[in-house]
């Protein structure tokens, strides 16, 4: 079996041990229960989609997995061992990288400087140390080319790139710096059709490299285009997890919308929902 086979959609991925497991995670903010016993895991080379409407608990879940919040109850396992993250830096050092919607980029700064922000390579002795610009430029051009993006130059401002290209820069940056799990927070929510296609293609490339991808979205069509498994959150609870091919677009949308509650509402309103 080749690596290319292992990291495609299908059963081989299901045989791999999870990189990260979240078991019965609860999160309370005073009297408010944001998460009520959510379980979730992601394996090497798969895209596990976490779906839910606004207020479902997706943001809280991301923040726990990425080290921003500690769970009130529950257990996090990393490569099978219990793990507790005290900060996002702890999660990043373990290999969990998060690409948020705002991308944490400076539009007027070059692609290369954004790519290496805070982790710039240097050269020279202690007294003559300076940025290794040549290395930065070469790495950026190579990494972006590998993701299917041909930059005009590494020193072009990141603000001149399309939204999809900026997403790809953020994803490539995370993978280059050792991400084993990549959490993507609504990566296609503000993109057009072509840009969305580019980002989904990038996710597929990353998955084939063996990275576990957590795709957070409320867009079922985008999730179905790239996902291997699908877990639906509703009001802080997991409504179920399905493998690719086990559930339809309509069924996923129904779960996200509240399922039986939506059907009852539609009936009371004469089928106008």
N, C-alpha and C positions, 0 to 999 in steps of 0.2 A: 504494500500500500504506500503510495507516495504522499508527501506532505500536502500536495495540491488536493489530494482526495480527502485527507483528514479534515481540512479546514473549509470544505464546501458544506452546503446545506445537507443534512441527512443524519443517519444513525451514528456514524463513527464518532462525531463530536460528543454524543450523549454518553459514550463509554469513558470519557475523560473525567478525572476528578475536578470538582469546582476549584477555581482560584479563590473566590470569595463566597462565603455563605453567610446570609443574614437569617437568623433563626428566631422566630416569634418576637420580632422587634416591636416594642411599644415606646411611644414618646408622649409625655405629658407636659403641657405648659400650664401650670397651675391646675385649674379644673377642666381645661380643654385637653381632650385626647386627640392628638394629631395622627398617631399611628396606633393601631390596636391589634398587635399580634401579626405583623407582616413577615413572611418568610420569602426569601429570594436568593438565587445563586447565579453565578455566571462562570462558564467553563472556558478554557483556552480555545480560541478560534471560533467562538460563536457570538452572535448578536442576540442578546436577550432584551426584548422590548418591554418597558414598563409603561403601561398605558393608563390614562385616567384624565377625567375632565378637570377643570379648575377647582381647587379645593379638595382634590382626592387624596392628597398627602404626598405627591411626587416630590415637591421641593424639600419637605422635611426628610424624606427618605434619602435624597441626594446628599443632604447636609450630614446625615449620620454616616453614610457610606464613605464620604470624603473627609470626615474628621472634624467638621464644623460643630456638630452637636454630638453629645454622648446619649445613647439610648437610656430611657428610664428603666426598661427591662429588656431581656433578650440577650442573644449572644452573637458575636461576629467571629467567624473563623477565616483565617487566611492560610491557604494551602494546608488546611486541616487542623491548624493550631489556633487556639483562642487568641484574639488580638483586640487590643483596646487602643484607639487613636485619641490622643490628647489635643491634636491640632491638625489642620490640613497638611502641614509639613510632614507629620508622622505618616499620614496616608500616602503622600507623594513619595516619601522615602521607601515605603513598602511596595510601591509600584502602582498605586491607584491615582490616576490623573483625571481631573474634571475639566471639561470645556463648557463654560457657562455661556449663556446667550450673548452677554456683552463682550466675550472673547478676551477681555483684559489686554487690549492692544492700544497703542498710541498712533492715531491715524497719520500724523506728520512725520513719524519716525520710519526709517527704512524697514523693509521686510526682514533683512538680516538682523538688525538690532532688536526688532520685536521677537524674532525667533529665539535669540539667545538672551533675552532680557534677564539680567541678574546672574547669568551663567556664562558670560562671555569668556572665550579662551584667550589666553595671553601668551606672549613670547618675550624672550629677553631675560636678563638677569634681574636681581632684586632692584638694582638702581635704574635699570633701563626698561623695566617691564612696561609693555604696551599691548593694546588689543591686537590679536592676530586676525586682522581684517581679511586677509587672503583665505584663511581657513574658514572663517564665518561665511564668506561669500560662496566658497566652493561647496560647503555643506548644504547651504540653503538651496543653491541651484540643483544639486544632486537630489536632495530630499523632495523638493517640489516636483522635479521631473519624474521621480519615482511614483508620485501621486497623480501624475497626469497633467500637471500645471507647468507650462513653459513661461517663466518670468522674462520680462524684457531685460531686467538687470536686478541683482540683489539689493541695490541701493535705492530702488524706487520706493516711494512712500507706500506704506501698507494701505493708506486710505484710497489709493488709486485702484485697488483690487476690488473685484465684485464681492458681494456678501458670501457667495459660495467659495470663492478663492480664499477669503480670509478664514472661513471655517476650516479649509484644507490646511492653511498655514498652522492654525492652532492644533489640529489633529496631528499633523506631521511633527510639530514641535514636541508634543506629548510622547509620541512613539519614539522619537530620536532620543529623548532623555529617559527612556527605559520603562515606559508604562506597560504594565502587564494587564491592567484593567483600565479601560477608557470609558468614562461616564460622559455622555453627550446630552446636554440639557436643551431640548427642543431645537436641534440644530437646523431644522428646515422650516421653522415657523414663519420666518420673515423673508423667505426666498421665492423667486419665480421658478417656473418649471425647469428651465435649463440648469439653473444654479442648484436646485434640489437634486436633479439627476447627477450632477457632478459630486455633490456631497455624499449621496448614497453610494456612488461608485468608489469614493474614497473609503467609506466604511467597509465596503467589500474587500478592498485591498488590505486594509488593516487587519481584518478578520483572518484573511489568508496568511498573514504573518504570525498568527497564533495569539494575537491579543484578544482578550475577552472584552466585548463591547456591550455597555449598558445604554440602550437607546431610549431616552425619556421623551415621550411624545403624547399629544392628543390626536394626532393624525393617523388614522388606521391605515389608509392607503400607503403612506410612506413606510409605516412599520412593516406591513405585509411585503413590501418590495425588497426588504433587506433582512428581516428578522428570521431567526431560527426557532425562538420560543417567545411566547407572549404572556405576560402577567398583567392582569387588570386590577387597578386600585379603585375603590369607591368609598369615600368617607373614612379613609384611614384603614380600610380592611382589604385583604386580598380576596377577590371574587373567584380566582382560579388561574391556572397556568395551562397553556396548550402548546403543543408542538406545531411546527409549520405543517400545514395540510390537514390539521385536525379541527380547525375552526375557520369559519368564513368571515368575510368583511362585515356582513350584516350582523352576525352573532357577536363579534367584537364590539361593534358600535352599540349594540343593544346592551351589552354588559356595562360599557362605559357610561351610557345614558341612564342607567338605573334599572334596566331590565323590566321586571314586572311592574315597578312603580310607574315607568313611562307608559307601559301598555294600559294601566288603569287610568292614568291621566288622559291618555288619548281617547279612551272610551268615554270618559266623562265630558270631554270637549267635542264629542261627535267626530272623532278621527281627524282633527285639525292639527295635531302635534307633528 
